[in-house]
Amino acid sequence: MTEERESLEACAPDVGHLFESLSDGDVVASLASDLYAELERLVVDHGEGAVSGLVPLVVTALESLQEAYSESRAWAEQAAAQREDNHRLLAQYERERLQHKAIQEVRDEGLRDSGGAGALMR
């Protein structure tokens, strides 16, 4: 099998690098591994020429897919952070609104009390 791997890597040296960069256990790495095994089988059955045009396309597609997954994860993390921030800000707003309402009620009560006292003094 080592000979087949060397044969495949000879016709597409970027393949090995791609699989190493995708080895973080995600969906793309699994797909890349399955595709690599199938490409190795094609080299054994049909020779290097059978995959020489296909390999660069597969590599490009897998790299694009990995980039899309990475961007998706980054966007999801950012969205989660923004949701958390939104909840925090909403809670802060509610606290401040209730404080403002309580202060306003105290002021209104004070004005009513002082207004009544002022009317008696006249």
C-alpha positions, -999 to +999 in steps of 0.1 A: +000+000+000+030+023+006+038+021-031+003+032-040+004+061-016+038+072-031+023+069-065-008+090-056+014+116-039+037+117-069+008+127-091-006+151-065+018+161-038-007+186-022-029+157-012-008+147+018-007+182+031-044+186+027-051+155+048-027+167+075-044+201+077-078+185+080-069+160+107-089+177+134-116+150+135-143+170+117-166+160+089-143+173+062-114+152+075-135+121+074-147+128+039-111+136+028-099+103+042-126+084+024-118+102-009-081+095-004-087+058+001-108+057-031-082+076-051-056+052-039-078+023-051-082+040-085-044+044-088-039+007-080-066-004-105-061+021-133-028+038-128-018+074-120-033+088-151-068+079-139-066+104-110-041+130-122-068+154-134-092+146-106-069+150-076-064+188-080-102+193-082-108+171-052-081+190-032-096+224-041-131+212-033-120+198+001-100+230+010-130+251+001-153+229+022-129+231+051-128+269+048-166+270+047-168+248+078-143+270+096-161+302+087-194+286+097-180+277+131-166+312+135-200+328+126-218+304+150-194+314+178-199+350+171-237+346+170-236+328+204-215+356+219-239+382+205-269+363+219-252+362+253-244+399+251-280+406+240-294+387+270-270+405+294-279+439+279-317+432+281-314+422+317-294+453+325-320+474+306-348+458+327-330+465+359-324+501+350-360+505+338-374+492+371-350+514+390-361+544+370-397+536+376-391+532+413-373+565+415-401+582+395-427+568+418-408+581+448-405+616+432-442+616+423-451+606+459-428+633+472-444+659+450-479+649+460-469+651+497-451+684+493-479+698+471-505+689+498-483+706+525-478+737+504-516+740+499-522+740+537-496+767+542-513+792+519 
